């Protein structure tokens, strides 16, 4: 059986206090480095565009591509380093070095987990919630060298499945505890960055508890299931994007051709809308604005 909730939280708190400064250092350094490399191409791109050294579309497209790739790489490194700092006592420098070395393998495991979970949510939501619990610990096991790639995902599944209810309850409790500072007026936003990493430490402790219960569990092959869920996610995402783009294009074409004629607000309604935007609208302003929005939506829906 898993340790009691009280024992788990007590041990997690001890880990958190002991690892607080290395973990905070890793989070700060990872965030700053990621932000630096994301913003790095903007200055030369702006200068090149200002001097007319090429097509603005090409210049800003290249800069955006570099920023996106840099953001993905360095944020993944920062996540790997943070998880190492949350689960080991080796210090910030070791976590940053090991996180860098393990970034490619960590990215692959994280991608498999996200594809499976997002595919589950795309089916009927519930499978995604279940897979979130079962696959949550795969990155921890990969970072600690127990398994890599699909094997780490299967290891998390095998260890968490026999204790699904207890694991799900503990993960929900982590989310609730991390959310607590947001309820504190005025200072909650200051406390959240200091308290949120406790969730990472508690998750690492839970991964260790499952490891102790099942050092070498019988694994189920998940390759075909993850491939199918990945396909569902890709097809669903493409379909949503495709039809959204077609709908937006049709609306623009209808507006540009003059076929879409939407009623303009009268003077009183305009004043009500402005009052609401400025934050001092009355109940009458709300009712008048709502009536106009409903009429606007109805007119847009009837436009060819």
TORKOL-4160 file (C-alpha; in steps of 0.2 Angstrom, whole numbers, padded with zeros to 4 digits, m for minus):
304
<pt num="1" X="0000" Y="0000" Z="0000"/>
<pt num="2" X="0005" Y="0018" Z="m0003"/>
<pt num="3" X="0010" Y="0028" Z="0013"/>
<pt num="4" X="m0004" Y="0037" Z="0021"/>
<pt num="5" X="m0008" Y="0055" Z="0014"/>
<pt num="6" X="m0001" Y="0062" Z="0030"/>
<pt num="7" X="0015" Y="0053" Z="0029"/>
<pt num="8" X="0017" Y="0058" Z="0010"/>
<pt num="9" X="0013" Y="0076" Z="0013"/>
<pt num="10" X="0025" Y="0077" Z="0028"/>
<pt num="11" X="0039" Y="0069" Z="0018"/>
<pt num="12" X="0035" Y="0080" Z="0003"/>
<pt num="13" X="0036" Y="0095" Z="0015"/>
<pt num="14" X="0053" Y="0090" Z="0021"/>
<pt num="15" X="0059" Y="0087" Z="0003"/>
<pt num="16" X="0053" Y="0104" Z="m0002"/>
<pt num="17" X="0061" Y="0113" Z="0013"/>
<pt num="18" X="0078" Y="0104" Z="0009"/>
<pt num="19" X="0077" Y="0107" Z="m0010"/>
<pt num="20" X="0069" Y="0124" Z="m0009"/>
<pt num="21" X="0084" Y="0135" Z="m0014"/>
<pt num="22" X="0091" Y="0124" Z="m0028"/>
<pt num="23" X="0074" Y="0122" Z="m0035"/>
<pt num="24" X="0070" Y="0140" Z="m0035"/>
<pt num="25" X="0087" Y="0143" Z="m0043"/>
<pt num="26" X="0084" Y="0131" Z="m0057"/>
<pt num="27" X="0067" Y="0138" Z="m0060"/>
<pt num="28" X="0074" Y="0156" Z="m0061"/>
<pt num="29" X="0088" Y="0152" Z="m0072"/>
<pt num="30" X="0078" Y="0141" Z="m0084"/>
<pt num="31" X="0065" Y="0154" Z="m0086"/>
<pt num="32" X="0077" Y="0168" Z="m0089"/>
<pt num="33" X="0087" Y="0158" Z="m0101"/>
<pt num="34" X="0072" Y="0153" Z="m0111"/>
<pt num="35" X="0065" Y="0171" Z="m0111"/>
<pt num="36" X="0082" Y="0177" Z="m0117"/>
<pt num="37" X="0083" Y="0165" Z="m0132"/>
<pt num="38" X="0065" Y="0168" Z="m0137"/>
<pt num="39" X="0068" Y="0187" Z="m0137"/>
<pt num="40" X="0085" Y="0186" Z="m0145"/>
<pt num="41" X="0080" Y="0186" Z="m0163"/>
<pt num="42" X="0068" Y="0201" Z="m0161"/>
<pt num="43" X="0081" Y="0215" Z="m0161"/>
<pt num="44" X="0090" Y="0210" Z="m0177"/>
<pt num="45" X="0074" Y="0206" Z="m0186"/>
<pt num="46" X="0067" Y="0223" Z="m0181"/>
<pt num="47" X="0083" Y="0231" Z="m0187"/>
<pt num="48" X="0084" Y="0221" Z="m0203"/>
<pt num="49" X="0065" Y="0225" Z="m0207"/>
<pt num="50" X="0069" Y="0244" Z="m0203"/>
<pt num="51" X="0084" Y="0244" Z="m0215"/>
<pt num="52" X="0074" Y="0235" Z="m0229"/>
<pt num="53" X="0086" Y="0221" Z="m0230"/>
<pt num="54" X="0072" Y="0209" Z="m0236"/>
<pt num="55" X="0054" Y="0205" Z="m0236"/>
<pt num="56" X="0047" Y="0209" Z="m0219"/>
<pt num="57" X="0037" Y="0193" Z="m0220"/>
<pt num="58" X="0053" Y="0183" Z="m0223"/>
<pt num="59" X="0062" Y="0192" Z="m0209"/>
<pt num="60" X="0049" Y="0191" Z="m0196"/>
<pt num="61" X="0044" Y="0173" Z="m0201"/>
<pt num="62" X="0062" Y="0167" Z="m0199"/>
<pt num="63" X="0063" Y="0177" Z="m0182"/>
<pt num="64" X="0047" Y="0169" Z="m0176"/>
<pt num="65" X="0053" Y="0151" Z="m0181"/>
<pt num="66" X="0069" Y="0153" Z="m0172"/>
<pt num="67" X="0060" Y="0160" Z="m0157"/>
<pt num="68" X="0047" Y="0146" Z="m0157"/>
<pt num="69" X="0061" Y="0132" Z="m0158"/>
<pt num="70" X="0072" Y="0141" Z="m0145"/>
<pt num="71" X="0057" Y="0142" Z="m0134"/>
<pt num="72" X="0052" Y="0124" Z="m0136"/>
<pt num="73" X="0070" Y="0118" Z="m0133"/>
<pt num="74" X="0075" Y="0129" Z="m0118"/>
<pt num="75" X="0058" Y="0127" Z="m0109"/>
<pt num="76" X="0059" Y="0108" Z="m0111"/>
<pt num="77" X="0077" Y="0109" Z="m0103"/>
<pt num="78" X="0070" Y="0120" Z="m0089"/>
<pt num="79" X="0056" Y="0107" Z="m0086"/>
<pt num="80" X="0069" Y="0093" Z="m0085"/>
<pt num="81" X="0080" Y="0102" Z="m0074"/>
<pt num="82" X="0066" Y="0108" Z="m0062"/>
<pt num="83" X="0060" Y="0090" Z="m0061"/>
<pt num="84" X="0077" Y="0084" Z="m0056"/>
<pt num="85" X="0079" Y="0097" Z="m0043"/>
<pt num="86" X="0063" Y="0093" Z="m0036"/>
<pt num="87" X="0067" Y="0074" Z="m0035"/>
<pt num="88" X="0085" Y="0074" Z="m0030"/>
<pt num="89" X="0097" Y="0083" Z="m0018"/>
<pt num="90" X="0111" Y="0086" Z="m0030"/>
<pt num="91" X="0110" Y="0105" Z="m0031"/>
<pt num="92" X="0105" Y="0117" Z="m0044"/>
<pt num="93" X="0121" Y="0115" Z="m0055"/>
<pt num="94" X="0119" Y="0097" Z="m0056"/>
<pt num="95" X="0101" Y="0098" Z="m0061"/>
<pt num="96" X="0104" Y="0111" Z="m0074"/>
<pt num="97" X="0119" Y="0100" Z="m0082"/>
<pt num="98" X="0109" Y="0084" Z="m0081"/>
<pt num="99" X="0093" Y="0092" Z="m0087"/>
<pt num="100" X="0103" Y="0098" Z="m0103"/>
<pt num="101" X="0110" Y="0081" Z="m0106"/>
<pt num="102" X="0093" Y="0073" Z="m0105"/>
<pt num="103" X="0083" Y="0086" Z="m0114"/>
<pt num="104" X="0081" Y="0076" Z="m0130"/>
<pt num="105" X="0075" Y="0060" Z="m0121"/>
<pt num="106" X="0064" Y="0070" Z="m0109"/>
<pt num="107" X="0056" Y="0079" Z="m0124"/>
<pt num="108" X="0052" Y="0062" Z="m0132"/>
<pt num="109" X="0044" Y="0055" Z="m0117"/>
<pt num="110" X="0035" Y="0071" Z="m0113"/>
<pt num="111" X="0028" Y="0071" Z="m0131"/>
<pt num="112" X="0022" Y="0053" Z="m0130"/>
<pt num="113" X="0013" Y="0057" Z="m0114"/>
<pt num="114" X="0005" Y="0073" Z="m0121"/>
<pt num="115" X="0000" Y="0065" Z="m0137"/>
<pt num="116" X="m0009" Y="0050" Z="m0128"/>
<pt num="117" X="m0017" Y="0062" Z="m0115"/>
<pt num="118" X="m0023" Y="0074" Z="m0128"/>
<pt num="119" X="m0029" Y="0060" Z="m0139"/>
<pt num="120" X="m0039" Y="0054" Z="m0124"/>
<pt num="121" X="m0047" Y="0071" Z="m0121"/>
<pt num="122" X="m0051" Y="0072" Z="m0139"/>
<pt num="123" X="m0061" Y="0055" Z="m0138"/>
<pt num="124" X="m0073" Y="0059" Z="m0124"/>
<pt num="125" X="m0063" Y="0068" Z="m0111"/>
<pt num="126" X="m0063" Y="0054" Z="m0098"/>
<pt num="127" X="m0050" Y="0044" Z="m0106"/>
<pt num="128" X="m0039" Y="0059" Z="m0105"/>
<pt num="129" X="m0041" Y="0061" Z="m0087"/>
<pt num="130" X="m0038" Y="0043" Z="m0083"/>
<pt num="131" X="m0022" Y="0043" Z="m0094"/>
<pt num="132" X="m0016" Y="0059" Z="m0085"/>
<pt num="133" X="m0015" Y="0050" Z="m0069"/>
<pt num="134" X="m0008" Y="0034" Z="m0076"/>
<pt num="135" X="0006" Y="0042" Z="m0087"/>
<pt num="136" X="0010" Y="0056" Z="m0075"/>
<pt num="137" X="0026" Y="0049" Z="m0068"/>
<pt num="138" X="0034" Y="0044" Z="m0085"/>
<pt num="139" X="0046" Y="0059" Z="m0086"/>
<pt num="140" X="0052" Y="0056" Z="m0068"/>
<pt num="141" X="0056" Y="0038" Z="m0072"/>
<pt num="142" X="0065" Y="0043" Z="m0088"/>
<pt num="143" X="0075" Y="0057" Z="m0079"/>
<pt num="144" X="0081" Y="0044" Z="m0066"/>
<pt num="145" X="0087" Y="0032" Z="m0079"/>
<pt num="146" X="0075" Y="0018" Z="m0076"/>
<pt num="147" X="0068" Y="0018" Z="m0093"/>
<pt num="148" X="0067" Y="0029" Z="m0109"/>
<pt num="149" X="0054" Y="0033" Z="m0122"/>
<pt num="150" X="0039" Y="0021" Z="m0123"/>
<pt num="151" X="0046" Y="0010" Z="m0109"/>
<pt num="152" X="0045" Y="0025" Z="m0097"/>
<pt num="153" X="0027" Y="0028" Z="m0102"/>
<pt num="154" X="0023" Y="0009" Z="m0099"/>
<pt num="155" X="0033" Y="0009" Z="m0083"/>
<pt num="156" X="0022" Y="0023" Z="m0076"/>
<pt num="157" X="0006" Y="0015" Z="m0082"/>
<pt num="158" X="0011" Y="m0002" Z="m0074"/>
<pt num="159" X="0015" Y="0006" Z="m0057"/>
<pt num="160" X="0000" Y="0018" Z="m0056"/>
<pt num="161" X="m0013" Y="0006" Z="m0062"/>
<pt num="162" X="m0015" Y="m0005" Z="m0047"/>
<pt num="163" X="m0017" Y="0011" Z="m0036"/>
<pt num="164" X="m0027" Y="0021" Z="m0048"/>
<pt num="165" X="m0039" Y="0028" Z="m0035"/>
<pt num="166" X="m0026" Y="0033" Z="m0022"/>
<pt num="167" X="m0014" Y="0040" Z="m0035"/>
<pt num="168" X="m0029" Y="0051" Z="m0043"/>
<pt num="169" X="m0034" Y="0057" Z="m0026"/>
<pt num="170" X="m0016" Y="0062" Z="m0022"/>
<pt num="171" X="m0014" Y="0071" Z="m0038"/>
<pt num="172" X="m0030" Y="0080" Z="m0036"/>
<pt num="173" X="m0024" Y="0085" Z="m0019"/>
<pt num="174" X="m0008" Y="0092" Z="m0026"/>
<pt num="175" X="m0018" Y="0103" Z="m0038"/>
<pt num="176" X="m0029" Y="0109" Z="m0024"/>
<pt num="177" X="m0014" Y="0113" Z="m0013"/>
<pt num="178" X="m0005" Y="0122" Z="m0027"/>
<pt num="179" X="m0021" Y="0132" Z="m0030"/>
<pt num="180" X="m0023" Y="0138" Z="m0012"/>
<pt num="181" X="m0013" Y="0154" Z="m0013"/>
<pt num="182" X="m0024" Y="0161" Z="m0027"/>
<pt num="183" X="m0038" Y="0163" Z="m0014"/>
<pt num="184" X="m0027" Y="0174" Z="m0003"/>
<pt num="185" X="m0031" Y="0193" Z="m0006"/>
<pt num="186" X="m0018" Y="0205" Z="m0011"/>
<pt num="187" X="m0003" Y="0194" Z="m0008"/>
<pt num="188" X="m0008" Y="0178" Z="m0016"/>
<pt num="189" X="0000" Y="0182" Z="m0033"/>
<pt num="190" X="0017" Y="0184" Z="m0023"/>
<pt num="191" X="0015" Y="0168" Z="m0014"/>
<pt num="192" X="0010" Y="0157" Z="m0029"/>
<pt num="193" X="0028" Y="0156" Z="m0037"/>
<pt num="194" X="0036" Y="0151" Z="m0021"/>
<pt num="195" X="0022" Y="0138" Z="m0016"/>
<pt num="196" X="0018" Y="0131" Z="m0033"/>
<pt num="197" X="0035" Y="0120" Z="m0034"/>
<pt num="198" X="0029" Y="0111" Z="m0019"/>
<pt num="199" X="0017" Y="0102" Z="m0031"/>
<pt num="200" X="0032" Y="0096" Z="m0041"/>
<pt num="201" X="0041" Y="0090" Z="m0026"/>
<pt num="202" X="0025" Y="0080" Z="m0020"/>
<pt num="203" X="0023" Y="0073" Z="m0037"/>
<pt num="204" X="0042" Y="0067" Z="m0037"/>
<pt num="205" X="0039" Y="0059" Z="m0019"/>
<pt num="206" X="0023" Y="0050" Z="m0026"/>
<pt num="207" X="0033" Y="0043" Z="m0040"/>
<pt num="208" X="0046" Y="0037" Z="m0028"/>
<pt num="209" X="0033" Y="0029" Z="m0017"/>
<pt num="210" X="0026" Y="0019" Z="m0033"/>
<pt num="211" X="0044" Y="0014" Z="m0037"/>
<pt num="212" X="0046" Y="0007" Z="m0020"/>
<pt num="213" X="0030" Y="m0003" Z="m0021"/>
<pt num="214" X="0034" Y="m0010" Z="m0038"/>
<pt num="215" X="0052" Y="m0010" Z="m0043"/>
<pt num="216" X="0050" Y="m0021" Z="m0058"/>
<pt num="217" X="0031" Y="m0022" Z="m0063"/>
<pt num="218" X="0025" Y="m0032" Z="m0078"/>
<pt num="219" X="0022" Y="m0019" Z="m0091"/>
<pt num="220" X="0009" Y="m0018" Z="m0104"/>
<pt num="221" X="0013" Y="m0014" Z="m0122"/>
<pt num="222" X="0006" Y="0003" Z="m0125"/>
<pt num="223" X="0013" Y="0007" Z="m0142"/>
<pt num="224" X="m0002" Y="0003" Z="m0153"/>
<pt num="225" X="m0014" Y="0013" Z="m0141"/>
<pt num="226" X="m0003" Y="0028" Z="m0140"/>
<pt num="227" X="m0001" Y="0028" Z="m0159"/>
<pt num="228" X="m0020" Y="0027" Z="m0161"/>
<pt num="229" X="m0023" Y="0041" Z="m0148"/>
<pt num="230" X="m0010" Y="0052" Z="m0157"/>
<pt num="231" X="m0019" Y="0049" Z="m0173"/>
<pt num="232" X="m0035" Y="0054" Z="m0165"/>
<pt num="233" X="m0027" Y="0070" Z="m0158"/>
<pt num="234" X="m0019" Y="0075" Z="m0175"/>
<pt num="235" X="m0035" Y="0072" Z="m0185"/>
<pt num="236" X="m0046" Y="0081" Z="m0172"/>
<pt num="237" X="m0034" Y="0096" Z="m0171"/>
<pt num="238" X="m0033" Y="0097" Z="m0190"/>
<pt num="239" X="m0051" Y="0096" Z="m0193"/>
<pt num="240" X="m0055" Y="0110" Z="m0180"/>
<pt num="241" X="m0042" Y="0121" Z="m0188"/>
<pt num="242" X="m0048" Y="0118" Z="m0205"/>
<pt num="243" X="m0066" Y="0121" Z="m0202"/>
<pt num="244" X="m0062" Y="0136" Z="m0191"/>
<pt num="245" X="m0051" Y="0143" Z="m0205"/>
<pt num="246" X="m0065" Y="0140" Z="m0218"/>
<pt num="247" X="m0078" Y="0148" Z="m0207"/>
<pt num="248" X="m0067" Y="0164" Z="m0204"/>
<pt num="249" X="m0063" Y="0165" Z="m0223"/>
<pt num="250" X="m0082" Y="0164" Z="m0227"/>
<pt num="251" X="m0087" Y="0177" Z="m0215"/>
<pt num="252" X="m0073" Y="0189" Z="m0221"/>
<pt num="253" X="m0078" Y="0186" Z="m0239"/>
<pt num="254" X="m0097" Y="0189" Z="m0235"/>
<pt num="255" X="m0092" Y="0205" Z="m0225"/>
<pt num="256" X="m0080" Y="0211" Z="m0239"/>
<pt num="257" X="m0094" Y="0208" Z="m0253"/>
<pt num="258" X="m0106" Y="0218" Z="m0243"/>
<pt num="259" X="m0118" Y="0203" Z="m0241"/>
<pt num="260" X="m0116" Y="0203" Z="m0222"/>
<pt num="261" X="m0125" Y="0218" Z="m0216"/>
<pt num="262" X="m0125" Y="0220" Z="m0197"/>
<pt num="263" X="m0136" Y="0232" Z="m0188"/>
<pt num="264" X="m0126" Y="0247" Z="m0181"/>
<pt num="265" X="m0130" Y="0252" Z="m0163"/>
<pt num="266" X="m0141" Y="0268" Z="m0160"/>
<pt num="267" X="m0135" Y="0282" Z="m0150"/>
<pt num="268" X="m0142" Y="0276" Z="m0133"/>
<pt num="269" X="m0135" Y="0258" Z="m0136"/>
<pt num="270" X="m0118" Y="0265" Z="m0140"/>
<pt num="271" X="m0117" Y="0275" Z="m0124"/>
<pt num="272" X="m0122" Y="0259" Z="m0115"/>
<pt num="273" X="m0108" Y="0249" Z="m0123"/>
<pt num="274" X="m0096" Y="0262" Z="m0119"/>
<pt num="275" X="m0101" Y="0263" Z="m0101"/>
<pt num="276" X="m0099" Y="0244" Z="m0099"/>
<pt num="277" X="m0082" Y="0245" Z="m0107"/>
<pt num="278" X="m0077" Y="0258" Z="m0095"/>
<pt num="279" X="m0083" Y="0248" Z="m0080"/>
<pt num="280" X="m0098" Y="0259" Z="m0074"/>
<pt num="281" X="m0113" Y="0253" Z="m0083"/>
<pt num="282" X="m0130" Y="0251" Z="m0075"/>
<pt num="283" X="m0142" Y="0237" Z="m0076"/>
<pt num="284" X="m0151" Y="0246" Z="m0090"/>
<pt num="285" X="m0134" Y="0247" Z="m0099"/>
<pt num="286" X="m0131" Y="0228" Z="m0097"/>
<pt num="287" X="m0149" Y="0224" Z="m0103"/>
<pt num="288" X="m0148" Y="0236" Z="m0118"/>
<pt num="289" X="m0131" Y="0229" Z="m0123"/>
<pt num="290" X="m0136" Y="0211" Z="m0121"/>
<pt num="291" X="m0151" Y="0214" Z="m0132"/>
<pt num="292" X="m0140" Y="0222" Z="m0146"/>
<pt num="293" X="m0127" Y="0208" Z="m0145"/>
<pt num="294" X="m0141" Y="0195" Z="m0147"/>
<pt num="295" X="m0148" Y="0205" Z="m0162"/>
<pt num="296" X="m0131" Y="0206" Z="m0169"/>
<pt num="297" X="m0128" Y="0187" Z="m0168"/>
<pt num="298" X="m0145" Y="0184" Z="m0176"/>
<pt num="299" X="m0141" Y="0195" Z="m0190"/>
<pt num="300" X="m0124" Y="0187" Z="m0193"/>
<pt num="301" X="m0132" Y="0170" Z="m0193"/>
<pt num="302" X="m0144" Y="0175" Z="m0206"/>
<pt num="303" X="m0132" Y="0183" Z="m0217"/>
<pt num="304" X="m0128" Y="0172" Z="m0233"/>
